Amino acid sequence: MTYIEIIKNIEERVGKFRSYGNIRIKKFLEAFDSPENNFKVIHVAGTNGKGSTSYFLKEILKTDYKVGLYTSPHLFSYRDRIVINDEKISEEDFIAISTEILNKEKLIIKDFGPLNNFEFLTAIALIYFASKKIDLGILEVGMGGRADSTNIIEPKNKILSLITSISYDHTKYLGNTLGEIAYQKAGIITEKGRIVTSNEKQEILKVLEDEAREKCAKIYYTKNLDLEILKSDLGGSYFSFKLDGRNFSCQISQLGLYEVENSLLALYGLYILNKRGIINLSLDEAINRIRYAKFRGRMEIAKSDPLIILDGAHNLDGMEKLLKSLKNFSFGRLYIISSILGEKDHEKMIGLMAKKADKLIFVSLEDKKNEDLEILEREGREFSQNILKFEGLKEAMNFAREDAKKEDLILITGSLHLLEDFYRL
């Protein structure tokens, strides 16, 4: 099969669904001698910040270790999801492993059914990482945690679980309360494991603590580190924190206040691993390395004059954090160009954007997965009259750049699919 044919096969498979177990992928990977048991794993769950936290970890560790990173979704190619240090899986390896998967999938279909698309991609990643003999795998949960296809790592191989900010998203599959959602995320906690979380709400912490107690695991909290944000602007963020009686100062180049929370979570996790002798990397060195970590699609400056910023915020909590971060930047008028998937809580997200934007512009995505433009426009007009719509991003961009002055800000957000459309332009 060709690469394009394999991608078509993956995309035609069932996507999100309510699942009560991950037996199928465990059973399937036995045909490959259970590759997930061949390396140590840092597991990252949460609603927002999983990708950033995982990326921070990889950037810090890649100098000393061969690190596999599995994240989702992607901005450009499915191959972007599967990376070792700075190199994504080659097209040849992607094809070869996928072909093997398709051949061996026949062994489980009768009893368990075919792999869904995320299971298929997870299988590629785990098989690839094992074949390349990585030292350490960083696995980002796709959705939830308890029944996620990444949650098949034996406790002896999972050296750390990180749980980022938990909020409302995928409620159809994970539950309608923060407690129910947290229960799914808490599923990545293993027997006698170590967990670090950046959550502070008691409703969430109770669930995490109950799970940790049941599994005799130890939980650590970034809220205990006396974080102080000293400065946050277009140059990045400067902050300090206290740990074991020492004061630490840190700088990150990645924009956005919310990235301070994610970077602190990554640093605390690595500190614990170093203290336990699992990795050999001081906190001072980790702080030095994290300064240079910068990645695409999160508060990314794409153009200047006028300033254009891209951010993949695609749920209510993500949008709140993004708009809060804008308070640290100086600009004239704010143009927001957005498109939101039909499955999201678009009315509340639109309410936040409409109250903040001088002009809120809706566009259709190239893959047409967005909510209908008429619905987005109608919901926007409940909060503001400065609402426009265009059939495509190119038309919206032409309008905004002609209408905006040098000191204005154009923010493109609401969906990672929209950022993908921007990069194509």
WOPENOR-V907407 format. One line per field, one symbol per residue. phi: phi as a letter, one per 30 degrees, with the letter a starting at -180 (. if undefined). A space follows every 50 residues. Layout:
phi = ???
This chain:
phi = .deddddddddddecdadbclbdedddddddcihddccadbccbbkcbjd ddeddeeddddddcbdccbbbadcccbedddbbchccdeddddddddddd dddddedceddbiddddddddddedddddddchddacccdddailecddd cbddedccdaccbdecbdahddcckcbddddddddddddcehdcbbbcdb ddedddddddddddchcccbbddcchdbddabadcjbbbbacahiccbcb bbdddjedddedddddddddedddddidbcadddddddddecdbbdibhc dcbbhddcccbdebbddddeddddddddccaddccccbbbdddddddddd eddddcddbcccbddddidddeedddddddddcacdcbbbdbdedddedd ddddceddbcccajadddddddddd
